[in-house]
C-alpha cells in the first residue's frame, strides 16, 4: 500500500519528527495532523481481512460449508 502525499502535504504535516497520523482502513484514508485526508488504495481482500480480523487461512476455514456444498454438487 502506498499513500501519495504532495510535497506541500509532506512539508506541512509529515516532515517533523514524532508526527502522528491516523489510518482508516475502512475509509482508506491517512489523516494528517492538520486535518488533511489522503486516500490510499488497498486490495479488497486484504481490506476485508483487516477489517474482520482474519487472515487468509481463517477466511478459507470460514467458507468450509460453502466448499463442502460445492464438492457435493460436483460429485
Backbone torsions as a table, in degrees:
resi	resn	phi	psi	omega
1	UNK	NA	138.4	177.6
2	UNK	-136.1	125.9	171.6
3	UNK	-101.3	125.7	-178.1
4	UNK	-98.1	124.9	177.7
5	UNK	-107.9	142.5	173.2
6	UNK	-70.7	164.0	178.5
7	UNK	-58.5	-41.2	179.9
8	UNK	-65.2	-41.4	178.4
9	UNK	-62.8	-41.6	-179.6
10	UNK	-65.6	-49.7	-178.4
11	UNK	-62.8	-38.9	-175.8
12	UNK	-78.3	-25.8	-171.5
13	UNK	-128.7	-24.7	-169.5
14	UNK	-113.3	-13.3	-171.7
15	UNK	-72.9	-24.2	-176.9
16	UNK	-78.4	138.7	176.4
17	UNK	-61.9	144.1	177.0
18	UNK	79.1	10.6	179.4
19	UNK	-65.8	136.3	177.2
20	UNK	-107.9	137.7	176.5
21	UNK	-125.1	159.4	176.2
22	UNK	-111.7	136.9	179.3
23	UNK	-116.5	128.9	175.4
24	UNK	-115.0	107.7	176.4
25	UNK	-68.0	-37.3	-179.7
26	UNK	-59.8	-48.2	-179.5
27	UNK	-88.5	-9.1	-177.5
28	UNK	58.0	47.9	-179.9
29	UNK	-131.9	152.4	172.8
30	UNK	-113.2	117.6	-179.0
31	UNK	-97.4	120.5	-179.5
32	UNK	-85.6	160.0	-177.9
33	UNK	-55.7	-29.2	-179.2
34	UNK	-84.0	4.5	179.3
35	UNK	94.9	-9.2	177.7
36	UNK	-65.3	137.3	176.3
37	UNK	-115.3	133.1	-179.6
38	UNK	-117.5	125.2	178.1
39	UNK	-74.3	148.3	173.6
40	UNK	-138.4	149.1	179.4
41	UNK	-82.0	150.8	174.1
42	UNK	-149.6	139.5	178.1
43	UNK	-58.3	133.0	-177.2
44	UNK	-56.8	-39.9	180.0
45	UNK	-68.3	-41.8	177.5
46	UNK	-62.7	-40.2	178.2
47	UNK	-62.6	-45.7	178.4
48	UNK	-57.8	-47.8	-178.6
49	UNK	-62.1	-44.4	179.6
50	UNK	-63.7	-43.9	-178.0
51	UNK	-69.6	-26.7	-177.5
52	UNK	-104.3	2.4	176.0
53	UNK	64.6	35.9	178.8
54	UNK	-125.4	156.4	172.3
55	UNK	-104.1	-177.0	-175.6
56	UNK	-60.4	-42.0	-179.1
57	UNK	-66.5	-44.1	178.1
58	UNK	-61.7	-37.2	177.1
59	UNK	-62.0	-47.5	179.7
60	UNK	-61.3	-42.1	178.7
61	UNK	-63.6	-31.8	178.2
62	UNK	-71.2	-15.8	179.7
63	UNK	-97.2	11.4	-174.2
64	UNK	-54.8	-44.3	-178.8
65	UNK	-63.5	-43.4	179.4
66	UNK	-65.7	-38.3	178.3
67	UNK	-65.8	-43.6	179.0
68	UNK	-62.9	-41.5	178.2
69	UNK	-63.2	-40.9	177.1
70	UNK	-61.9	-43.9	-179.9
71	UNK	-63.7	-38.1	178.4
72	UNK	-64.3	-45.6	179.6
73	UNK	-62.9	-38.5	-177.5
74	UNK	-68.0	-27.9	176.4
75	UNK	85.6	NA	NA
